[in-house]
Amino acid sequence: MTALREILLRRIAATGPIGIADYMTECLLHPVHGYYTTRDPLGTGGDFTTAPEISQMFGELIGLALAQAWLEQGAPAPFALVEPGPGRGTLMADMLRATARVPGFHAALQLHLVEASPTLRAAQAERLPDATWHDRLDQIPDDLPLFLVANEFFDALPIRQFIRDGSGWRERVIGRDGDRLVFGLTAPAPLTQLEHRLADTVDGDMVEISPALPALVGEIGARIAENGGAALIVDYGGRGTTGDSFQAVQGHRKVDPLDAPGAADLTAHVDFDALARAAAPAACAGPVPQGVFLERLGITPRAQALAARLEGAALDRHVAAHRRLTHPEEMGDLFKVAALHPCNAPPPPGFET
Ligand code: SAH
């Protein structure tokens, strides 16, 4: 029994079932027992791995794409280079190495990271000593052009799940059965925020919403429209949501999301339609499948150049990493990339039609 399970069981006994969003927030960010608060979950000894941890090529190409967008907007100085949820700082470190020779880019940038986990902040500080850390995105100076990257950040945002019942919706909640956490459903009720889903769902269908996404993406879009900039948002998901995408991963394997609160990573698919709707007054390009996006940015020639310097097991690992990032049966299709940009500036490279 995890300590957090005890806390949640007591809370449910006292005040009744809790929503999935509440459960996710407690499991991921509880100040003492939260998953991200207490550990570095990335890498071989950890629970899951991410694109920047798979290959340096991911960060290099993303860095050059953002630098190109910066050049196309007249190389504004100073500007804010921002990453929410930077994990170990690997993506940003690769971006900075790749852009070191873009004239003026490093001299103009102010590096701002948004990170909830003290453990991961410490890991980031080792690689990115010049960064400034914030708890929330809206704490970043709002008078600068904003060039932002987010990889697997939005999938960690809490979701709510609803099952359609006639023209109303039952919310999926978490209650207790003795010492076990169990799913339950509220009574059906109409919901204005899900009215638009009545057209594309039938009785019994499940839909998900991310309550924090509109405000976060709206904040990014407003700043980009006002001050210039661009955002590259990479995550797994698609257009709209259908079905249950709430999942838990521990030791690189899927586990029951209610089994080990605080000890497993919890995520859900990102709804790129909701993201595009929230981007205004900035424009939103994509989503483009990650494999297509990386190919357009030139991952194959970059992979070949790196391969020329490798042999044996290192070469095998490099070839496997290229495939893992781009192949449709690996991360290439499941992961998508969207870009926010000012309506009067072109999208970053990789979004041409
Ligand atoms: N982008 C990294 C890490 C992805 S894991 C990579 O690609 O490797 C998710 C990251 O988001 C972690 O750094 C986690 O601590 C952070 N995070 C999750 N929820 C957050 C929140 N509400 N506010 C700030 N950071 C959060």
Residues whose N, C-alpha, C, O or C-beta is under 5 A from the ligand:
A	BS01	SAH	Y36 T50 P52 G85 P86 G87 V114 E115 A116 S117 L120 D135 N151 E152 F153 A156
